[in-house]
Amino acid sequence: MTKADIINEITEQTGLQRKEVSVVVEAFMETVKHSMLEKKENVYLRGFGSFIIKHRASKTARDIGKDMTITIAAHDIPAFKPAKIFVDEMKGEQS
């Protein structure tokens, strides 16, 4: 499912104009990105899941093509952790 598909689905379910739904979806995504990138805050959506920041420690790796050892710097990456109720629904279980 793409962002356009999500916008179309919400438009059909709510009866709102496609342009209004598009603005809301874009604003939601920007808010999540801003919270994670600039504020370094996780985003929790009860019953759906959490957008969390995971820290990766620095490590050494091998560049096989050049036959040398390189160091990968420590960095943060975004991740999504689904809520337990969401996982249970995917499994077909009711809680």
N, C-alpha and C positions, 0 to 999 in steps of 0.2 A: 504494500500500500504506500502510495506517495503522498506528499503534502497536498497536492491537488485533489487526490482521492479523499483525504480526510476533510478538506474544505467542502467538497461536493456532498459527502455523507452528512456533515453537520448542517449544511444548507437544506438538504431534504428533510432531516429530522426536526429542525426548528422552524423552517419557513422563513428564516432571515435571508436577507440579500447576500449573494455570494461575496460581494465586495466587503460587506461588514464582517462576515465570517473570516475572510482572508486577513483583514486588519487585526482581528482578535487573535487568530492563530499566530501571525507574525509577532505580535506583541508578547504573547505567551513565550514563544521561543526566545525572543530577545531578552526577556526578563530572566529566564532560566540561565541563558548564557552569561548575562551580566552578573548574576548572583555568583556563578561559579568562577568566572574569569577574574572579575575585579574585586568582589567582596570575599572570595574564597569561602563561600558558604555552600553547604549542601542544600538541596531542594527536596522536601518531603511532601508527597501527595498521598494522603491517607487512602488506603484501599486500592491504590494503583502501584506505587513504588517510589523509590528515591533515586534522584540523580546525585551521585556522590563523587567526591574527589579522592582518587587513590594516589598515594605517593609511591613512586618507584625509586629505590635506592640506586646509587651509581654501581656499575658493574663492569667487569672486563669481558670482552668478546673477541672473537677471531674474525678477521677479514680474510677468508680463504683465498679469494682472488689475488690479493697482494701478499698473502702469507705473513700477516703481521697481527699483533695484538692491539686492540683499540679499547678506549675507555668510553663507556656510555654514561653521560652525566645523569645525576639524579633529576627527576622531573615528575610533574603531576599529570595524571590523565583522568578524563571524565569516565564515569561508569554508571550503569543503571542496575539497580537492585530491585527486583519486583517484590511487591508486598506478599506476605504469606497467603492472604485470601485470594490474590490474583493467581499465584502458583497453584493453589488448591483447585481453583476453577479450571485452569488449564489441564490439570490431571483428571478432571471430571468429578472431583470430590466436593461435597457441600459441607460447610462448617457450621 
